[in-house]
Amino acid sequence: MTRSMFFLATSKRIGRAAFRLAAASWSAYASLSAIAVQTMTASLTGAMLLMALACSMYVSGIALGHLGGILR
């Protein structure tokens, strides 16, 4: 095997390994990206539900305070 054939074979092996690594990296990126989007969506939904609960408790407190003032 001559030196140029050795370098050609080596470069092909490196190219295939790089392609496999890039494909694995891309699939990992896609799955992690999907998980991140789902987590962010769940977090935002939870925050909105907690905000709605806090607002309803605030309104209930205001209404009860007003009702207590009327009943005194």
PyMOL Python script that loads the backbone (N, CA, C, O; Angstrom):
from pymol import cmd

cmd.read_pdbstr("""\
ATOM      1  N   MET A   1       0.856  -1.171   0.000  1.00  0.00           N
ATOM      2  CA  MET A   1       0.000   0.000   0.000  1.00  0.00           C
ATOM      3  C   MET A   1       0.900   1.232   0.000  1.00  0.00           C
ATOM      4  O   MET A   1       1.767   1.379   0.861  1.00  0.00           O
ATOM      5  N   THR A   2       0.692   2.088  -0.944  1.00  0.00           N
ATOM      6  CA  THR A   2       1.504   3.293  -1.014  1.00  0.00           C
ATOM      7  C   THR A   2       0.994   4.313  -0.009  1.00  0.00           C
ATOM      8  O   THR A   2      -0.079   4.174   0.578  1.00  0.00           O
ATOM      9  N   ARG A   3       1.804   5.330   0.160  1.00  0.00           N
ATOM     10  CA  ARG A   3       1.457   6.361   1.129  1.00  0.00           C
ATOM     11  C   ARG A   3       0.179   7.086   0.737  1.00  0.00           C
ATOM     12  O   ARG A   3      -0.650   7.365   1.604  1.00  0.00           O
ATOM     13  N   SER A   4      -0.008   7.399  -0.533  1.00  0.00           N
ATOM     14  CA  SER A   4      -1.213   8.119  -0.963  1.00  0.00           C
ATOM     15  C   SER A   4      -2.462   7.258  -0.787  1.00  0.00           C
ATOM     16  O   SER A   4      -3.523   7.772  -0.432  1.00  0.00           O
ATOM     17  N   MET A   5      -2.344   5.948  -1.033  1.00  0.00           N
ATOM     18  CA  MET A   5      -3.496   5.062  -0.827  1.00  0.00           C
ATOM     19  C   MET A   5      -3.843   4.986   0.659  1.00  0.00           C
ATOM     20  O   MET A   5      -5.015   4.951   1.033  1.00  0.00           O
ATOM     21  N   PHE A   6      -2.805   4.959   1.502  1.00  0.00           N
ATOM     22  CA  PHE A   6      -3.039   4.924   2.943  1.00  0.00           C
ATOM     23  C   PHE A   6      -3.772   6.185   3.401  1.00  0.00           C
ATOM     24  O   PHE A   6      -4.732   6.103   4.168  1.00  0.00           O
ATOM     25  N   PHE A   7      -3.318   7.352   2.930  1.00  0.00           N
ATOM     26  CA  PHE A   7      -3.967   8.603   3.309  1.00  0.00           C
ATOM     27  C   PHE A   7      -5.393   8.676   2.778  1.00  0.00           C
ATOM     28  O   PHE A   7      -6.279   9.206   3.448  1.00  0.00           O
ATOM     29  N   LEU A   8      -5.620   8.149   1.578  1.00  0.00           N
ATOM     30  CA  LEU A   8      -6.964   8.139   1.006  1.00  0.00           C
ATOM     31  C   LEU A   8      -7.892   7.255   1.834  1.00  0.00           C
ATOM     32  O   LEU A   8      -9.019   7.644   2.141  1.00  0.00           O
ATOM     33  N   ALA A   9      -7.413   6.064   2.195  1.00  0.00           N
ATOM     34  CA  ALA A   9      -8.232   5.155   3.011  1.00  0.00           C
ATOM     35  C   ALA A   9      -8.492   5.753   4.390  1.00  0.00           C
ATOM     36  O   ALA A   9      -9.597   5.651   4.922  1.00  0.00           O
ATOM     37  N   THR A  10      -7.472   6.374   4.958  1.00  0.00           N
ATOM     38  CA  THR A  10      -7.629   6.994   6.274  1.00  0.00           C
ATOM     39  C   THR A  10      -8.618   8.145   6.223  1.00  0.00           C
ATOM     40  O   THR A  10      -9.458   8.288   7.112  1.00  0.00           O
ATOM     41  N   SER A  11      -8.521   8.957   5.194  1.00  0.00           N
ATOM     42  CA  SER A  11      -9.444  10.091   5.089  1.00  0.00           C
ATOM     43  C   SER A  11     -10.878   9.622   4.876  1.00  0.00           C
ATOM     44  O   SER A  11     -11.812  10.253   5.371  1.00  0.00           O
ATOM     45  N   LYS A  12     -11.065   8.524   4.147  1.00  0.00           N
ATOM     46  CA  LYS A  12     -12.417   7.983   3.974  1.00  0.00           C
ATOM     47  C   LYS A  12     -12.970   7.480   5.305  1.00  0.00           C
ATOM     48  O   LYS A  12     -14.138   7.706   5.621  1.00  0.00           O
ATOM     49  N   ARG A  13     -12.127   6.796   6.084  1.00  0.00           N
ATOM     50  CA  ARG A  13     -12.575   6.309   7.401  1.00  0.00           C
ATOM     51  C   ARG A  13     -12.926   7.471   8.317  1.00  0.00           C
ATOM     52  O   ARG A  13     -13.934   7.436   9.023  1.00  0.00           O
ATOM     53  N   ILE A  14     -12.094   8.490   8.300  1.00  0.00           N
ATOM     54  CA  ILE A  14     -12.361   9.671   9.124  1.00  0.00           C
ATOM     55  C   ILE A  14     -13.648  10.350   8.662  1.00  0.00           C
ATOM     56  O   ILE A  14     -14.448  10.800   9.482  1.00  0.00           O
ATOM     57  N   GLY A  15     -13.842  10.420   7.351  1.00  0.00           N
ATOM     58  CA  GLY A  15     -15.068  11.028   6.823  1.00  0.00           C
ATOM     59  C   GLY A  15     -16.310  10.261   7.244  1.00  0.00           C
ATOM     60  O   GLY A  15     -17.313  10.867   7.620  1.00  0.00           O
ATOM     61  N   ARG A  16     -16.256   8.933   7.185  1.00  0.00           N
ATOM     62  CA  ARG A  16     -17.411   8.121   7.612  1.00  0.00           C
ATOM     63  C   ARG A  16     -17.669   8.289   9.105  1.00  0.00           C
ATOM     64  O   ARG A  16     -18.817   8.409   9.532  1.00  0.00           O
ATOM     65  N   ALA A  17     -16.595   8.297   9.897  1.00  0.00           N
ATOM     66  CA  ALA A  17     -16.754   8.469  11.346  1.00  0.00           C
ATOM     67  C   ALA A  17     -17.328   9.846  11.662  1.00  0.00           C
ATOM     68  O   ALA A  17     -18.181   9.982  12.540  1.00  0.00           O
ATOM     69  N   ALA A  18     -16.862  10.858  10.949  1.00  0.00           N
ATOM     70  CA  ALA A  18     -17.382  12.208  11.169  1.00  0.00           C
ATOM     71  C   ALA A  18     -18.853  12.286  10.778  1.00  0.00           C
ATOM     72  O   ALA A  18     -19.644  12.947  11.452  1.00  0.00           O
ATOM     73  N   PHE A  19     -19.218  11.615   9.697  1.00  0.00           N
ATOM     74  CA  PHE A  19     -20.621  11.617   9.274  1.00  0.00           C
ATOM     75  C   PHE A  19     -21.496  10.924  10.317  1.00  0.00           C
ATOM     76  O   PHE A  19     -22.576  11.416  10.644  1.00  0.00           O
ATOM     77  N   ARG A  20     -21.036   9.786  10.841  1.00  0.00           N
ATOM     78  CA  ARG A  20     -21.809   9.071  11.874  1.00  0.00           C
ATOM     79  C   ARG A  20     -21.923   9.915  13.140  1.00  0.00           C
ATOM     80  O   ARG A  20     -22.980   9.959  13.769  1.00  0.00           O
ATOM     81  N   LEU A  21     -20.845  10.576  13.506  1.00  0.00           N
ATOM     82  CA  LEU A  21     -20.868  11.432  14.684  1.00  0.00           C
ATOM     83  C   LEU A  21     -21.822  12.607  14.494  1.00  0.00           C
ATOM     84  O   LEU A  21     -22.553  12.973  15.414  1.00  0.00           O
ATOM     85  N   ALA A  22     -21.812  13.196  13.302  1.00  0.00           N
ATOM     86  CA  ALA A  22     -22.726  14.304  13.024  1.00  0.00           C
ATOM     87  C   ALA A  22     -24.176  13.837  13.044  1.00  0.00           C
ATOM     88  O   ALA A  22     -25.044  14.549  13.546  1.00  0.00           O
ATOM     89  N   ALA A  23     -24.450  12.653  12.506  1.00  0.00           N
ATOM     90  CA  ALA A  23     -25.819  12.127  12.517  1.00  0.00           C
ATOM     91  C   ALA A  23     -26.282  11.856  13.941  1.00  0.00           C
ATOM     92  O   ALA A  23     -27.418  12.171  14.293  1.00  0.00           O
ATOM     93  N   ALA A  24     -25.412  11.276  14.764  1.00  0.00           N
ATOM     94  CA  ALA A  24     -25.774  11.019  16.165  1.00  0.00           C
ATOM     95  C   ALA A  24     -25.976  12.323  16.918  1.00  0.00           C
ATOM     96  O   ALA A  24     -26.887  12.442  17.738  1.00  0.00           O
ATOM     97  N   SER A  25     -25.127  13.294  16.639  1.00  0.00           N
ATOM     98  CA  SER A  25     -25.252  14.593  17.292  1.00  0.00           C
ATOM     99  C   SER A  25     -26.559  15.268  16.904  1.00  0.00           C
ATOM    100  O   SER A  25     -27.228  15.863  17.749  1.00  0.00           O
ATOM    101  N   TRP A  26     -26.924  15.178  15.629  1.00  0.00           N
ATOM    102  CA  TRP A  26     -28.158  15.802  15.163  1.00  0.00           C
ATOM    103  C   TRP A  26     -29.377  15.139  15.792  1.00  0.00           C
ATOM    104  O   TRP A  26     -30.319  15.832  16.177  1.00  0.00           O
ATOM    105  N   SER A  27     -29.380  13.816  15.904  1.00  0.00           N
ATOM    106  CA  SER A  27     -30.531  13.139  16.504  1.00  0.00           C
ATOM    107  C   SER A  27     -30.621  13.462  17.993  1.00  0.00           C
ATOM    108  O   SER A  27     -31.720  13.620  18.524  1.00  0.00           O
ATOM    109  N   ALA A  28     -29.483  13.562  18.670  1.00  0.00           N
ATOM    110  CA  ALA A  28     -29.498  13.947  20.085  1.00  0.00           C
ATOM    111  C   ALA A  28     -30.005  15.372  20.239  1.00  0.00           C
ATOM    112  O   ALA A  28     -30.770  15.664  21.158  1.00  0.00           O
ATOM    113  N   TYR A  29     -29.583  16.265  19.342  1.00  0.00           N
ATOM    114  CA  TYR A  29     -30.060  17.648  19.379  1.00  0.00           C
ATOM    115  C   TYR A  29     -31.568  17.699  19.190  1.00  0.00           C
ATOM    116  O   TYR A  29     -32.258  18.439  19.891  1.00  0.00           O
ATOM    117  N   ALA A  30     -32.081  16.922  18.251  1.00  0.00           N
ATOM    118  CA  ALA A  30     -33.518  16.944  17.977  1.00  0.00           C
ATOM    119  C   ALA A  30     -34.314  16.454  19.183  1.00  0.00           C
ATOM    120  O   ALA A  30     -35.335  17.046  19.533  1.00  0.00           O
ATOM    121  N   SER A  31     -33.861  15.387  19.814  1.00  0.00           N
ATOM    122  CA  SER A  31     -34.605  14.868  20.969  1.00  0.00           C
ATOM    123  C   SER A  31     -34.495  15.816  22.158  1.00  0.00           C
ATOM    124  O   SER A  31     -35.486  16.042  22.852  1.00  0.00           O
ATOM    125  N   LEU A  32     -33.315  16.375  22.407  1.00  0.00           N
ATOM    126  CA  LEU A  32     -33.171  17.319  23.516  1.00  0.00           C
ATOM    127  C   LEU A  32     -33.951  18.599  23.266  1.00  0.00           C
ATOM    128  O   LEU A  32     -34.486  19.192  24.203  1.00  0.00           O
ATOM    129  N   SER A  33     -34.019  19.027  22.020  1.00  0.00           N
ATOM    130  CA  SER A  33     -34.800  20.211  21.685  1.00  0.00           C
ATOM    131  C   SER A  33     -36.280  19.972  21.938  1.00  0.00           C
ATOM    132  O   SER A  33     -36.971  20.847  22.460  1.00  0.00           O
ATOM    133  N   ALA A  34     -36.770  18.795  21.573  1.00  0.00           N
ATOM    134  CA  ALA A  34     -38.178  18.471  21.816  1.00  0.00           C
ATOM    135  C   ALA A  34     -38.468  18.427  23.311  1.00  0.00           C
ATOM    136  O   ALA A  34     -39.506  18.916  23.757  1.00  0.00           O
ATOM    137  N   ILE A  35     -37.557  17.847  24.085  1.00  0.00           N
ATOM    138  CA  ILE A  35     -37.742  17.794  25.537  1.00  0.00           C
ATOM    139  C   ILE A  35     -37.739  19.202  26.123  1.00  0.00           C
ATOM    140  O   ILE A  35     -38.536  19.504  27.010  1.00  0.00           O
ATOM    141  N   ALA A  36     -36.854  20.060  25.637  1.00  0.00           N
ATOM    142  CA  ALA A  36     -36.785  21.432  26.142  1.00  0.00           C
ATOM    143  C   ALA A  36     -38.068  22.196  25.846  1.00  0.00           C
ATOM    144  O   ALA A  36     -38.558  22.941  26.695  1.00  0.00           O
ATOM    145  N   VAL A  37     -38.612  22.018  24.652  1.00  0.00           N
ATOM    146  CA  VAL A  37     -39.856  22.706  24.294  1.00  0.00           C
ATOM    147  C   VAL A  37     -41.006  22.207  25.162  1.00  0.00           C
ATOM    148  O   VAL A  37     -41.820  23.004  25.626  1.00  0.00           O
ATOM    149  N   GLN A  38     -41.080  20.898  25.385  1.00  0.00           N
ATOM    150  CA  GLN A  38     -42.146  20.355  26.231  1.00  0.00           C
ATOM    151  C   GLN A  38     -42.010  20.845  27.668  1.00  0.00           C
ATOM    152  O   GLN A  38     -43.010  21.176  28.304  1.00  0.00           O
ATOM    153  N   THR A  39     -40.796  20.895  28.181  1.00  0.00           N
ATOM    154  CA  THR A  39     -40.575  21.374  29.543  1.00  0.00           C
ATOM    155  C   THR A  39     -40.944  22.844  29.669  1.00  0.00           C
ATOM    156  O   THR A  39     -41.573  23.251  30.646  1.00  0.00           O
ATOM    157  N   MET A  40     -40.554  23.640  28.681  1.00  0.00           N
ATOM    158  CA  MET A  40     -40.879  25.059  28.708  1.00  0.00           C
ATOM    159  C   MET A  40     -42.386  25.271  28.645  1.00  0.00           C
ATOM    160  O   MET A  40     -42.922  26.130  29.345  1.00  0.00           O
ATOM    161  N   THR A  41     -43.070  24.496  27.813  1.00  0.00           N
ATOM    162  CA  THR A  41     -44.521  24.609  27.705  1.00  0.00           C
ATOM    163  C   THR A  41     -45.191  24.251  29.026  1.00  0.00           C
ATOM    164  O   THR A  41     -46.108  24.944  29.467  1.00  0.00           O
ATOM    165  N   ALA A  42     -44.741  23.176  29.654  1.00  0.00           N
ATOM    166  CA  ALA A  42     -45.311  22.779  30.944  1.00  0.00           C
ATOM    167  C   ALA A  42     -45.040  23.836  32.008  1.00  0.00           C
ATOM    168  O   ALA A  42     -45.902  24.117  32.841  1.00  0.00           O
ATOM    169  N   SER A  43     -43.857  24.416  31.985  1.00  0.00           N
ATOM    170  CA  SER A  43     -43.508  25.444  32.961  1.00  0.00           C
ATOM    171  C   SER A  43     -44.376  26.683  32.784  1.00  0.00           C
ATOM    172  O   SER A  43     -44.884  27.234  33.761  1.00  0.00           O
ATOM    173  N   LEU A  44     -44.545  27.120  31.546  1.00  0.00           N
ATOM    174  CA  LEU A  44     -45.385  28.294  31.293  1.00  0.00           C
ATOM    175  C   LEU A  44     -46.835  28.026  31.655  1.00  0.00           C
ATOM    176  O   LEU A  44     -47.502  28.898  32.212  1.00  0.00           O
ATOM    177  N   THR A  45     -47.333  26.840  31.350  1.00  0.00           N
ATOM    178  CA  THR A  45     -48.708  26.490  31.696  1.00  0.00           C
ATOM    179  C   THR A  45     -48.886  26.480  33.209  1.00  0.00           C
ATOM    180  O   THR A  45     -49.876  26.999  33.723  1.00  0.00           O
ATOM    181  N   GLY A  46     -47.934  25.894  33.919  1.00  0.00           N
ATOM    182  CA  GLY A  46     -48.002  25.886  35.381  1.00  0.00           C
ATOM    183  C   GLY A  46     -47.957  27.288  35.960  1.00  0.00           C
ATOM    184  O   GLY A  46     -48.686  27.593  36.905  1.00  0.00           O
ATOM    185  N   ALA A  47     -47.108  28.146  35.403  1.00  0.00           N
ATOM    186  CA  ALA A  47     -47.019  29.523  35.884  1.00  0.00           C
ATOM    187  C   ALA A  47     -48.326  30.272  35.647  1.00  0.00           C
ATOM    188  O   ALA A  47     -48.763  31.043  36.502  1.00  0.00           O
ATOM    189  N   MET A  48     -48.947  30.051  34.498  1.00  0.00           N
ATOM    190  CA  MET A  48     -50.221  30.727  34.220  1.00  0.00           C
ATOM    191  C   MET A  48     -51.321  30.225  35.145  1.00  0.00           C
ATOM    192  O   MET A  48     -52.157  31.009  35.595  1.00  0.00           O
ATOM    193  N   LEU A  49     -51.329  28.920  35.435  1.00  0.00           N
ATOM    194  CA  LEU A  49     -52.326  28.388  36.368  1.00  0.00           C
ATOM    195  C   LEU A  49     -52.122  28.955  37.775  1.00  0.00           C
ATOM    196  O   LEU A  49     -53.090  29.302  38.451  1.00  0.00           O
ATOM    197  N   LEU A  50     -50.876  29.046  38.210  1.00  0.00           N
ATOM    198  CA  LEU A  50     -50.606  29.632  39.524  1.00  0.00           C
ATOM    199  C   LEU A  50     -50.982  31.107  39.570  1.00  0.00           C
ATOM    200  O   LEU A  50     -51.476  31.587  40.590  1.00  0.00           O
ATOM    201  N   MET A  51     -50.756  31.824  38.486  1.00  0.00           N
ATOM    202  CA  MET A  51     -51.135  33.236  38.437  1.00  0.00           C
ATOM    203  C   MET A  51     -52.650  33.389  38.479  1.00  0.00           C
ATOM    204  O   MET A  51     -53.166  34.283  39.150  1.00  0.00           O
ATOM    205  N   ALA A  52     -53.365  32.521  37.768  1.00  0.00           N
ATOM    206  CA  ALA A  52     -54.829  32.566  37.806  1.00  0.00           C
ATOM    207  C   ALA A  52     -55.336  32.259  39.213  1.00  0.00           C
ATOM    208  O   ALA A  52     -56.282  32.891  39.683  1.00  0.00           O
ATOM    209  N   LEU A  53     -54.712  31.294  39.885  1.00  0.00           N
ATOM    210  CA  LEU A  53     -55.100  30.966  41.258  1.00  0.00           C
ATOM    211  C   LEU A  53     -54.835  32.146  42.191  1.00  0.00           C
ATOM    212  O   LEU A  53     -55.670  32.472  43.034  1.00  0.00           O
ATOM    213  N   ALA A  54     -53.679  32.784  42.043  1.00  0.00           N
ATOM    214  CA  ALA A  54     -53.347  33.933  42.888  1.00  0.00           C
ATOM    215  C   ALA A  54     -54.318  35.084  42.652  1.00  0.00           C
ATOM    216  O   ALA A  54     -54.748  35.738  43.602  1.00  0.00           O
ATOM    217  N   CYS A  55     -54.663  35.333  41.403  1.00  0.00           N
ATOM    218  CA  CYS A  55     -55.606  36.415  41.096  1.00  0.00           C
ATOM    219  C   CYS A  55     -56.988  36.111  41.661  1.00  0.00           C
ATOM    220  O   CYS A  55     -57.647  36.999  42.203  1.00  0.00           O
ATOM    221  N   SER A  56     -57.428  34.869  41.540  1.00  0.00           N
ATOM    222  CA  SER A  56     -58.751  34.524  42.073  1.00  0.00           C
ATOM    223  C   SER A  56     -58.761  34.608  43.597  1.00  0.00           C
ATOM    224  O   SER A  56     -59.765  35.011  44.185  1.00  0.00           O
ATOM    225  N   MET A  57     -57.655  34.231  44.244  1.00  0.00           N
ATOM    226  CA  MET A  57     -57.585  34.369  45.701  1.00  0.00           C
ATOM    227  C   MET A  57     -57.566  35.840  46.107  1.00  0.00           C
ATOM    228  O   MET A  57     -58.162  36.210  47.118  1.00  0.00           O
ATOM    229  N   TYR A  58     -56.896  36.667  45.339  1.00  0.00           N
ATOM    230  CA  TYR A  58     -56.869  38.105  45.620  1.00  0.00           C
ATOM    231  C   TYR A  58     -58.263  38.703  45.494  1.00  0.00           C
ATOM    232  O   TYR A  58     -58.703  39.467  46.353  1.00  0.00           O
ATOM    233  N   VAL A  59     -58.949  38.349  44.419  1.00  0.00           N
ATOM    234  CA  VAL A  59     -60.305  38.861  44.209  1.00  0.00           C
ATOM    235  C   VAL A  59     -61.230  38.357  45.308  1.00  0.00           C
ATOM    236  O   VAL A  59     -62.074  39.109  45.796  1.00  0.00           O
ATOM    237  N   SER A  60     -61.086  37.105  45.702  1.00  0.00           N
ATOM    238  CA  SER A  60     -61.908  36.563  46.792  1.00  0.00           C
ATOM    239  C   SER A  60     -61.623  37.305  48.092  1.00  0.00           C
ATOM    240  O   SER A  60     -62.546  37.608  48.849  1.00  0.00           O
ATOM    241  N   GLY A  61     -60.364  37.595  48.354  1.00  0.00           N
ATOM    242  CA  GLY A  61     -60.003  38.350  49.559  1.00  0.00           C
ATOM    243  C   GLY A  61     -60.579  39.746  49.548  1.00  0.00           C
ATOM    244  O   GLY A  61     -61.088  40.218  50.564  1.00  0.00           O
ATOM    245  N   ILE A  62     -60.505  40.412  48.408  1.00  0.00           N
ATOM    246  CA  ILE A  62     -61.085  41.755  48.283  1.00  0.00           C
ATOM    247  C   ILE A  62     -62.593  41.691  48.503  1.00  0.00           C
ATOM    248  O   ILE A  62     -63.159  42.514  49.223  1.00  0.00           O
ATOM    249  N   ALA A  63     -63.241  40.707  47.876  1.00  0.00           N
ATOM    250  CA  ALA A  63     -64.699  40.580  48.004  1.00  0.00           C
ATOM    251  C   ALA A  63     -65.094  40.273  49.443  1.00  0.00           C
ATOM    252  O   ALA A  63     -66.057  40.843  49.957  1.00  0.00           O
ATOM    253  N   LEU A  64     -64.358  39.375  50.097  1.00  0.00           N
ATOM    254  CA  LEU A  64     -64.682  39.058  51.489  1.00  0.00           C
ATOM    255  C   LEU A  64     -64.425  40.251  52.406  1.00  0.00           C
ATOM    256  O   LEU A  64     -65.184  40.488  53.346  1.00  0.00           O
ATOM    257  N   GLY A  65     -63.368  40.995  52.137  1.00  0.00           N
ATOM    258  CA  GLY A  65     -63.102  42.206  52.921  1.00  0.00           C
ATOM    259  C   GLY A  65     -64.196  43.238  52.733  1.00  0.00           C
ATOM    260  O   GLY A  65     -64.619  43.888  53.689  1.00  0.00           O
ATOM    261  N   HIS A  66     -64.647  43.385  51.515  1.00  0.00           N
ATOM    262  CA  HIS A  66     -65.730  44.329  51.228  1.00  0.00           C
ATOM    263  C   HIS A  66     -67.024  43.860  51.886  1.00  0.00           C
ATOM    264  O   HIS A  66     -67.756  44.659  52.470  1.00  0.00           O
ATOM    265  N   LEU A  67     -67.300  42.573  51.789  1.00  0.00           N
ATOM    266  CA  LEU A  67     -68.502  42.008  52.395  1.00  0.00           C
ATOM    267  C   LEU A  67     -68.444  42.131  53.917  1.00  0.00           C
ATOM    268  O   LEU A  67     -69.458  42.410  54.556  1.00  0.00           O
ATOM    269  N   GLY A  68     -67.270  41.926  54.495  1.00  0.00           N
ATOM    270  CA  GLY A  68     -67.115  42.086  55.943  1.00  0.00           C
ATOM    271  C   GLY A  68     -67.340  43.522  56.378  1.00  0.00           C
ATOM    272  O   GLY A  68     -67.902  43.773  57.443  1.00  0.00           O
ATOM    273  N   GLY A  69     -66.900  44.467  55.553  1.00  0.00           N
ATOM    274  CA  GLY A  69     -67.136  45.878  55.867  1.00  0.00           C
ATOM    275  C   GLY A  69     -68.605  46.237  55.782  1.00  0.00           C
ATOM    276  O   GLY A  69     -69.088  47.064  56.555  1.00  0.00           O
ATOM    277  N   ILE A  70     -69.317  45.626  54.855  1.00  0.00           N
ATOM    278  CA  ILE A  70     -70.748  45.899  54.710  1.00  0.00           C
ATOM    279  C   ILE A  70     -71.521  45.304  55.881  1.00  0.00           C
ATOM    280  O   ILE A  70     -72.470  45.916  56.373  1.00  0.00           O
ATOM    281  N   LEU A  71     -71.125  44.122  56.328  1.00  0.00           N
ATOM    282  CA  LEU A  71     -71.870  43.432  57.377  1.00  0.00           C
ATOM    283  C   LEU A  71     -71.622  44.014  58.768  1.00  0.00           C
ATOM    284  O   LEU A  71     -72.394  43.735  59.685  1.00  0.00           O
ATOM    285  N   ARG A  72     -70.577  44.808  58.954  1.00  0.00           N
ATOM    286  CA  ARG A  72     -70.303  45.382  60.284  1.00  0.00           C
ATOM    287  C   ARG A  72     -71.234  46.473  60.640  1.00  0.00           C
ATOM    288  O   ARG A  72     -71.127  47.048  61.724  1.00  0.00           O
TER     289      ARG A  72
END
""", "prot")
cmd.dss("prot")
cmd.show_as("cartoon", "prot")
cmd.util.cbc("prot")
cmd.orient("prot")
